[in-house]
Amino acid sequence: MNEVTRIINAIEQGDPHAAEKLLPLVYEELRALAAQKMAQEKPGQTLQATALVHEAYLRLVGSEGRGWNSKGHFLKTAAEAMRRILVENARRKRRLKRGGDQYRIDMDEAILVVEEPSEDIVALDEALRRLAEEEPSIADLVKLRYFAGLTVEQAAGFLDISRRAATRHWTFARAWLYKQITKDQTQDSG
């Protein structure tokens, strides 16, 4: 049993000090995943990779529950947490852009900051939810590839499927998601 799995088991057993031992062991991998995700975001993103790692980690060892059985399972859960954070951030920005959370300020006190919310990630999240209803294992592959930045081979290993199956699923998922997102955009503009 490797060190990460041992610490995950200790967290499961309720050891209050185990969670603080886990972060140093997985931090670099989580940071690389977060940096990759942030690089895919539109310019002007205010959320930084370090903040994304810390928020995801707090959610993972906090109230979202645990139940990880391996390092791969932990990383898959971390990728899902990062996805949720990015989607929540994009939705918050979209809500603000549409006039939510308005209040009056004096122009002398105003500092103008222009941010472009990531509409793409919200559209992807909505399409990904529909895919998960029909094909949960393929949706898991997309989360690992897109949100965790894993290669086809790495994702196949985590999902315990062959590389060929992962490649087929990835090809299917990309086409399916593209069709769903473009259909949604056409409906929104029409």
VEXLOTOR-181289 format. One record per atom (N, C-alpha, C, O): x, y, z. Coordinates in steps of 0.2 Angstrom, whole numbers, plus 5000, padded with zeros to 4 digits. Layout:
N
XYZ
...
//
This chain:
190
500449945000
500050005000
500550065000
500950075004
500350114995
500850174995
500650225000
500050215004
501050275001
500950325007
500250355006
499950365011
500050375000
499450414999
498850375001
498450395004
498850304999
498350265000
498250255008
497750255011
498850245011
498850235018
498550295022
498150295027
498750355020
498450425023
497750425021
497350445026
497550405015
496750415013
496450365018
495850385021
496650305019
496350255024
496350285031
495850275035
496850325033
496850355040
496350405040
496050415045
496250445035
495750495035
495050465035
494650485039
494950405032
494350375032
494150345039
493650345042
494750325043
494650305050
494550365055
494350345061
494550425052
494450475057
495050515060
494950545065
495650495058
496250525060
496250595059
496250615053
496250645064
496150715063
496750745060
496750795057
497350715060
497950735058
498150715051
498650735048
497850665048
497950635042
497850675036
498250675031
497350725036
497250765031
497850815029
497950825024
498150835035
498650885034
499350845031
499750885028
499350785031
499950745029
499750735021
500250715017
499150735019
498950715012
499150765007
499450755002
499050835009
499150885004
499850885002
499950894996
500450885006
501050885003
501250834998
501650844994
500950774999
501050714994
500750724988
500950694983
500150764987
499750764981
499750834978
499450844973
500050884982
500050954980
500250964973
499951004969
500850944971
501150954965
500750934959
500650964954
500450874960
499950844955
499350884954
499150904949
499050904960
498450944960
498651014957
498251044953
499251044958
499351104956
499451104948
499251154945
499751054946
499851044938
499151034935
499051064930
498750994938
498050994935
497651054935
497351074930
497751094941
497451164941
497751214936
497351244933
498351214935
498751254931
498451234924
498351284920
498451174922
498151154915
497451184914
497251204909
497051174919
496351194919
496351274918
495951294914
496751304922
496651384922
496951404915
496751454912
497451374912
497651384905
497151384900
497151414895
496651344901
496051334896
495551384897
495151394893
495551424903
495051474904
495251534900
495751544897
494751584899
494751644895
495251694899
495251684905
495551734895
495951784898
495551824903
494951834902
495851854908
495451894913
495251854919
494851884923
495351794919
495151744925
495451774931
496051774931
495051784936
495351804942
495551744947
495951754952
495251684946
495451634950
496151604948
496251594942
496551594953
497251574951
497251494953
496851474956
497751464949
497851394950
497951374957
497651324960
498351414961
498451394968
497851394972
497651354976
497451454971
496751454974
496351394973
495951374977
496351374966
495951324964
496151254968
495651224970
496751244968
496951184972
496751184979
496551134982
496851244982
496651254990
495951244991
495751204995
495551274986
494851264987
494551194986
494151174990
494851164981
494651094979
494951054985
494551004987
495451064988
495751024993
495351025000
495150985003
495151095001
494651105007
494051065006
493751045011
493751065000
493151034999
493250955000
492750925002
493750934997
493850864998
493950835005
493650785007
494350865009
494450845016
493950875020
493950855026
493550915018
493050945022
492350915022
492350855023
491850945020
491150925021
490950885015
490350855015
491250885009
491050845003
491050765004
490850735000
491350745009
491350675010
492050645007
492350675004
492150585009
492850555007
492650495003
492450494998
492850435006
492750375003
493150354997
492950324992
493850384997
494250374992
494650304993
494750284999
494750264988
495050204989
495750194986
496050144987
495950254983
496650254980
496850324978
496450364978
497450324976
497650394974
497350414967
497150474967
497150364963
496850384957
496150404958
495850454955
495750374963
495150394965
495150464968
494650504967
495650474972
495650544975
495750594970
495450644970
496250584965
496350634959
495750644955
495550694953
495350584954
494750594950
494250634954
493850684951
494150624960
493750664965
493950744965
493550784965
494650754965
494950814965
494750854958
494550914958
494750814953
494650844946
493850864946
493750914943
493450824949
492750844949
492650904954
492250944952
493050914959
492950964964
493151034960
492851084960
493751024956
493951084952
493451104947
493351164946
493151054944
492651064939
492051104942
491851154939
491851084948
491251114951
491451194953
491051234952
492051204955
492351264957
492351314951
492051374951
492651284945
492651324939
491951344937
491851404934
491451294937
490851304935
490451364939
490151404937
490551354946
490251404951
490451474949
490151514949
491151474948
491451544947
491151574940
491051634940
491151534935
490851554929
490151574930
489951624927
489751534933
489051554934
488951624938
488551664937
489351624943
489351684947
489551744943
489251804944
490051744939
490251794934
489651814929
489551874928
489351764927
488751774922
488251804926
487951854923
488051784932
487551814936
487651894937
487251934936
488351904938
488551974940
488452014933
488252074933
488651984928
488652014921
487952034919
487852084916
487451994921
486752004919
486452054924
485852064924
486752084929
486452134933
486352104940
486052144944
486552044942
486452024949
486952054954
487452084952
486752064960
487152084965
487352164964
487952184965
486852204961
487052274960
486952314966
486452304970
487352364967
487252414972
487552484970
487952484965
487352534973
487552604971
488252614974
488352604980
488752644970
489352664972
489452734969
489252754964
489852774973
490052834971
490652824965
491052784966
490552864960
491052854954
491752874956
492252844954
491852914961
492552934964
492852874967
493452864967
492452824970
492652764973
492752704969
492952654971
492452714963
492352654958
493052634955
493452684953
493152574955
493752544951
493452494946
493152454948
493552514940
493252474935
493652414933
494252424931
493452354933
493752294931
493352254927
492752244928
493552244921
493152204916
493352134916
493952114915
492952094917
493052014917
492551984912
491952004912
492751944908
492351904903
492151834906
492651794907
491551824908
491451754911
491551704906
491451714900
491651644908
491751584904
491151554903
490951504906
490751574898
490151544896
490251474893
489851434894
490851464890
490951394888
490951344893
490751284892
491251354899
491251304904
490551294907
490451234909
490151344907
489451324909
489151284904
488751234906
489151294898
488851254893
489151184893
488751134892
489851184894
490051114894
489851074900
489651014900
489751114906
489451074912
488751054911
488650994913
488351094908
487651074907
487651014902
487250964903
488051014897
488050954892
488350894895
488150834894
488850904900
489150844903
488750814908
488750754909
488250854911
487750824915
487250774911
487150724914
487150804906
486650754901
487050694899
486750644899
487650704897
488050644896
488150594901
488050534900
488250624907
488250574913
487650534915
487650484917
487050564913
486450534914
486350474909
486150414911
486650484903
486650424898
487250374898
487150314898
487850404899
488450364899
488950394904
489350434903
488750374911
489150394916
489950384916
490350424917
490150324913
490850304913
491150354907
491750374908
490850364902
491150414897
491150484900
491650524898
490650504904
490750574907
491350574912
491650624912
491450514915
492050514920
492650524916
493150554918
492650494910
493250504905
493350574904
493950594904
492850604902
492850674900
493150724906
493550764905
492850704912
493050744918
493850734919
494250784920
494050674918
494750664919
495250694914
495750724915
494950694907
495350724902
495350794902
495850834902
494750824903
494650894902
494850934909
495150984909
494550904914
494650944920
495250924924
495550964928
495450864924
496050844927
496750844922
497250834925
496550854916
497150854911
497550794910
498150794908
497250734911
497550674910
497550654903
497150674899
498050614901
498050584894
497550534894
497250514898
497450514887
496950454886
497250394890
496850354893
497850384890
498150324893
498050324901
497850274904
498250384904
498150394911
497450384913
497250354918
496950414909
496250414911
496050334910
495650314915
496250304905
496050234904
496350194910
495950154913
496950204913
497150174919
496750184925
496550134929
496550244926
496150264932
495450234931
495150214936
495150224925
494550204924
494550124923
493950094923
495150094923
495250024922
494850004915
494549954915
495050034910
494750014903
495350014899
495950044900
495349984893
495849984888
495950054885
495550094885
496550064882
496750124879
496250134873
496050184872
496150074869
495750084863
495050104865
494750144862
494750074871
494050094873
494050164875
493550204873
494550184879
494650254881
494650304875
494350354875
495050284870
495050324864
494350324860
494150384858
494050274859
493350274856
492850314860
492550354858
492950304867
492450344871
492650424871
492150464871
493250434870
493450504870
493250534863
492950594863
493250504858
493050524851
492250534851
492050584849
491950484854
491250494855
491050554859
490550594857
491350554865
491150614869
491250684866
490850724867
491850684863
491950754860
491450774855
491150824855
491250724851
490750734846
490050744849
489650794847
489850704854
489250714857
489150784861
488650814860
489650804864
489650864868
489650924863
489350974865
490050914858
490050974853
489350984850
489051034850
488950924849
488350934846
487850964851
487451004849
487850944857
487450964863
487551044864
487051074864
488251064864
488351134865
488151174860
487851224861
488251154854
488051194848
487351194847
487051254845
486951144849
486251144849
485951194854
485551224853
486251194860
486051234866
486151304864
485751354865
486751324860
486951394858
486451414853
486251474853
486251374848
485751384843
485051404846
484751454844
484851364851
484251374855
484251444858
483751474859
484851454862
484851514866
484851584861
484551634863
485151574855
485151634851
484551644847
484451694844
484151594847
483551594842
482851614846
482351614843
//
